[in-house]
Amino acid sequence: MAHTEWEVHGKELVNCNCDYGCPCQFNALPTHGDCRAICGYEIESGNYGGTALDGVRAVMIVSYPGPIHEGNGTMQLIIDESASADQRAAMQAIMTGGDTDDMATMWWVFSAMAPTKLETLYAPIEFTVDVEARTGSLKVDGLIEMSGRPIKNPVTGAEHRVRIDLPHGFEYRIAEIGSASGKSSAGVAMELSDSYGQFAAINLSGKGVIEAAA
């Protein structure tokens, strides 16, 4: 089977149902036993073979009845309707683990552990994120609303800054951690409130994190 080379550089905003810190990042079991997440992405530059992906936005919604590695999950993608047919096909391939070494990216893992894949949707996606400031928002009219903000010190009210450093991770090298709330009424429905928020730059290819860019 022909293998298409790809790489993407951009930003992500993720909200999952776990406590701040997300046990998955430490090979621990999820806070509430299950894993549910809304993930927004904006590709600032990138390509899938000869297809440029600059400016493409996408959303991934996932739900697993237990820890992700136990599988049996459900996932759905939303790709910005402004993406061309080639860009749509490229993002669909990348975000379902296509043209990717085994376990090389978070998309490969999420997809492999989610045998139930709902129909991909195409709609306008509003997305903003400032990684260092730990702020961001994601909106897909009628389907998704998510916002992220810094964690606040419960005594002083001051912003609390904490980062996760994963030298051998499959998603990022360093992520800023904050608080986030999100709601999905798409095929994978959920409502999250003041739970784990992740703000990170992503620099990925079919072989994993691109070290020189990360």
C-alpha angles and dihedrals in degrees: 000000000000114000119216116211115225143168135180135193121192147096137288138202116197131184120186132173096249129100119270109293096036110234090227088073088061099041090254130131119271118271096246099026096257133068125228125166146168114208127189125193137186118191109213094182135355148108143223104210104305094344116102114220099188111144097008116144127200142171130211121197117190138177128185124183091221137359112338093245090061090063127200089126134150124222138181131188128211117195122191109262090227090070115106122242090261092049091049091052091047095051091045090054096045096045093049093052098261120154088011131121114247111283092353097128138026088244091059091050097044091048096045090052093048109069090170108075117178123210114287113247128214118210141132110286122204111201135169129164136169105193099194094045092046093228131126148130138212127195135175109175112251093357116055138023122170135159134183133200141163121286110253125222104246092219105040102020089229120143112266116213122202132158136197117222116200110179092182101029126133097223112038142341098229128014128187111227125217143143124283142178126199144171130199126188092171121107090293101052125194145141121217127185129193094334135131115330122188125194117184149148113242123209108173143158135173087278096053136256112009101232098199091057097038 
